[in-house]
């Protein structure tokens, strides 16, 4: 698992160090700016550790807000698409720069609950799965496509193509001559009454349609084919990761079934242009909504927030800069 980068004002050092100890006791690796003797290389060390981290924790206080270092670290974390976990230690409200991200209220020097650490672990596990692919962006895109290469049509410039074209033209001419001869042989040279050849039964035959009802109670065996039709894989990782995510669908406390169903309903008859990943959607929705607000009492996810999570998940995985969900979709 990658390490966690903790950004804070050194005037809030006591709380930051206590938080780091709790994180380490929960099995996480933490990097915290302890101002060790790196000399002139210290800014480079901060940049290196931030770029390599799997999650970014921001401790928000008025002192941190006034810190140029903290602001710079936050902006770089956002540019690098790091999952950001803001903790409001002091102040009336979260900062504008993290307004769209779910924050955790730790005012009074309290510490996050167990759900916070569970979310952290889930996010870091997903990012580790993505890292294990270890492919350049172009190769990732190629790997995600189906093994069957798409059909490619080349321009008909060969001699054989020209011959085929001539034969087709002759066929059209012959067919035209035959039609004229048939019309000439009709009584009184009257035109064919198309109405007499039509079906007199005005009753239209209904075309069967897919009446499959998508429901969170469906098993992974029922849902996964529907996800695959939408170009969604359940996990970015290895077979073990796939099996792990599939097991969530049989866990009555898991949010994965309602997540999968809501996404399928959201995109309707469309599918994703590139292969997308359910665990990445889950990670970013958890970041935006927070584990406490992941599934409200009515059991329905926030679709606006889910759209944002899908876009962020895509940009995170592919390194793109897509702004809207509709730009990721195409008709099936």
N, C-alpha and C positions, 0 to 999 in steps of 0.2 A: 504494500500500500504506500502511495506517495505521502509526503509529509504535509503538514498544515502550516501555513504561514500566518503568524499573528501580527497584525498591524495595530500600533497603539502609541499614545504619547508617553514619553518617559516619566511624566508626572503621574501617570496612572500605572506605574511599574508594579506596585504591590499586587493589584488585582490581576494584571496580565500574567504575572508569574504564578499566581495561585491557579488561574485558569489553565495555564500550560501544564501544571502538575496534575490537575484533574484529567486533562486530555490524555496525558501519558499513562495515568492509572487506568484509563479506559482502553488502553492498547494502541493509541495513536502516536505517531512520530511528529514532533512539533519543532518548528524552527522559529525562534524568537530573537529579535534584535537585542542582544545582551551587551552590545558595544565592547566586544572583545577586541584584542589588539590586532586589528587587521591593517592598521595604518591607513595609507592613502588608498588601499584596495577595498576599503569598507563599502563604498557605494556599489562597486562591482559585485561584492559578495551578496549584498541585499538583492540586487537585480538577478543574480544567478539563482538564489534561493526562491525568489518570488516566481521566476519563470518556470521553475521545476516543480512548484508545489501542486498538490491536487485539490486544495481548497484554501480559501482566503478568509480569515476571521478578522473583522474590523471592530475594534472597541471604540464606540462613539462617546465622546465627552466634548465639552466646549474646548478643552485643551487640545484634544486630538484634531478638532475642526480647525484650530488655528495653526496646526503644525504643517509646515510645507512638506515635510517628509511623508507624513501620513497621507496627505492629499495626493502626492505623487505616486505613492504605493497603490492607492486606491485606483487612480486613473490607469496605471499600468495593468493592474489586475483585471479591470474591465476590458481594456484593449486586448488582453491575452485570453479573454473569455473564461477567466477563472470563476468557479462557483463561489459567490460571495455570501458570507454569513455575518450580517451586521448585528452587533450586540449594543443595545442602548444602555450604557452604564450611567449616564448623567445627561440631563436635558429634557426639554418638554416634548420633543418629537424627533423622528429620524431625520437625517440629512436629505436635502433635495437630490443629491447625487446618487442615493440608493433608494429613492422613493418607490420605485417599482419592484423592489425586492423585499420579501417578508423579513422583518427584523424581529429580534428576540429581546424582550424587556427584562433587563437584569439590574434595573435601578435598585439602589439600596445595597449594592455589592452582593447581589444574589448570583446564582450560577444557573445555567440552562438545565432543563430537566432531561430525562433519559431519551425522550423523543428526539431532542436535538442531536445527541450523540449517535442515535440510530440513523438519522438522516445523513449525518456526516459520513458514517461508515458506508451507507448505501451509495452516496455520491463518489466516494473514493474508490469503492469497488468497481463501479461502472467505468470510471476514468482509467483504472488499471487495466480493465478488459480492453478498452480502446487502445491503450498504449501497447499492449502485447501484440497487436496486429503489426506494429512497427513497419508500416509501409508508407512510401511517399503518397501525397494526395492523388496523383494520377493513377498510381497502382491500386490505391484503395477503391477508387471509382471503378476501375476495371474488374477488381476482385468481386465487387458487390453485384455485378451484372450476371445474368444467367450464363451457364456454360455454353449454351447454344448461341452461336454468333448470329446477329441479325442479318436478314437477307439484304444484299446490296445489289442494286441494279446498275449495270454499266451502260454507257451510251452505245447505241447500235451503230457502230461505225465499220464493222467488218463486212466483207463481201457477202457472207452467208446471211447477215441481217438484211442486206439490201435485197437479196433474192426473195427472202420471206416477205418483205414489204410488197414486192411486185406481185407475188402470188396472191396475197390478200387483196390487192387492188383488182386483179382479174376476177377473183371470186365475187367481189361486190358487183362488178359489171354484169357477170353472168346471172347473178341473183336478180338484178334489176330487169334484165331482158326477160327472164322467166315470169316475173310479176306482171310485166306489161302484156305478155302473151296470154296469161290467165285472165286478166281483166277483159281483154279483147274477145275471149271466147264466152264470156258471161252473156246470158239472154239480154237482148236490147242494150247490150253494153252498159247495163245498169251497175252502179257502184255496189260494192258489198255493203249490206246493212249490218253494221257492227252491232246494232242493238239486238238483232235476232240471234247473235252468237253469244250474247252475254248471259250470265246466270240470272234467271228470272227470280230466284229466291233472294229477296233483299236482306234476309237475316245474315248478319255478319258473324263469322266464327271468331270467338275470342282466342287470342294468342296467350298461351300459358305464361305466366310471369313468376319470377322467383318470390315466393311469399315467406321466405325465411325471416323470422322475427329474431332480432338481436336482443339478447337479454343477459344481464350480468350473471345469471344463474347457469349459463352455458359453461360447459367444461372446456379446458384448453384444447381438447381434441376437436371440439366443435368450433371454437373461436379462431384457432390458429390458421385454418385454411382461409377464413375470411380476411384475417390480417395479411396473409401472404398475397391474396388477390389485390389488396390495397398497397402492396409493395412494402409491408411492414414486417420486420423480423423481430422476434421477442427479445433478442439480446445481441450485443456487439461482440461478445466474447467467444470462448471455446465451447465445446460440447458440454463441459461441466457447467459453464455459465448459462447455457441454454436450458439445461435440466433444472438448474437452480431457479431461474425465472419461471419456468413452467410449473414448478412446485408451488409457487405463490398462488396459482389459480385454485388450488385445492385447500388453501388456508382461509378459513372464514374471516379472519381479521385483516386480510390483505386488501389493498385498494386496487390491485392490478386488474381484476375483472371489470370493475366500473370504469377504470381508465381506458381499457381496450374498447369497451362498448361505446363509451362517449366519443372516442376518436373516430370510430367507424361511422357513427351517426353524424358526426361533425363534417366529415368529408363526403358523405353520401355516395353518389355514383362515380366519384373521382378516385384516382389513385396517385401515389407519390411518383414523381418523375425519377427520383433516385431512391435506393433502398434506405428506409429510415428504421429506427430502432425503438422498441417500446420501453426498454430500460432507460434510454436517454430521455424520452418524453417524461417518464416517471421522475427521473433525477431533477430535471429543470422545473417540473410542476411543483415538486416538493420544495425547491429553492424559492420559487415565487410565492407559493401559497403558505408554506410553512407546514410542518407536520401536524400542528394543532388544528389548522384550518383546511387540511387536505381534502377531507370529505365532510361537508357540512351535515347538519342534522337531517336535511331532506334527502341526503344520499346522492345529490347531483353536484358534479364538478362545475367550477366557474369556467364556462366555455371561452370567454374572452381571455382569461389568464391561460387557459390550455392552448389557445392559438399562439399566444406569445411564447409559451414553453416549447411548442413544436418548432417554431422558427429558431429559437435559441439553441435547441438541441441539434437542429440541422447545421447551423452555423458553427457550433462547437465541434461537431464531428468532421465536417467537410472543410472548415476554414473559410466558409463563404460569408457574404454580407447581405443575405436575403432579408427583406423587410416585412413581407406579407405572406401569410399562409397560402393564398391563392397562387403565388408565384412558384410554389413547390408542387402544385397539383396539375394533373391532366385527366382528360376523360378516359375511362376504361375502354 
